[in-house]
Every structure is written in C-alpha cells, then in structure tokens.
Amino acid sequence: MSKVAIVTGGSRGIGAAISIALKKAGYSVAANYAGNDEAAAKFKA
C-alpha cells in the first residue's frame, strides 16, 4: 500500500517544508494553496 499525504497550505512556508519532507520520506503528496499562483508554480517545479 502506498503512503499519501494531503497538506493544506502546502505551497509555501511551513506547509511547503512539510510537503517536501513527506515527499523525501516516500509519500505521494497533494498540496493546495489559496491565491498565490506564483508560489504554487515554483513549488510544483
């Protein structure tokens, strides 16, 4: 079974750090954001 995490506010700040740590730990990560398209685009890359 694969590990999946959903991180709210995961495109910047603490949420981004958590998302990155989970990804490095082998999780598939879904993250959302509210309104900062530029930060989300940088995070996705």
Steps between C-alpha positions, in 0.01 A plus 500: 500500500634844409518791742308816411495836679276802447653828618285812520695815428781283371653727240699733727630546852454222753257317271761485223764370740262229618407409142867469401584291807210265432601464134857413604355242742326324211151647514292611205408857593198708402525864607262790453542874514277806517576773254878515466537359149868597476599309817296200389668495159847512661404224743368274224826527309 
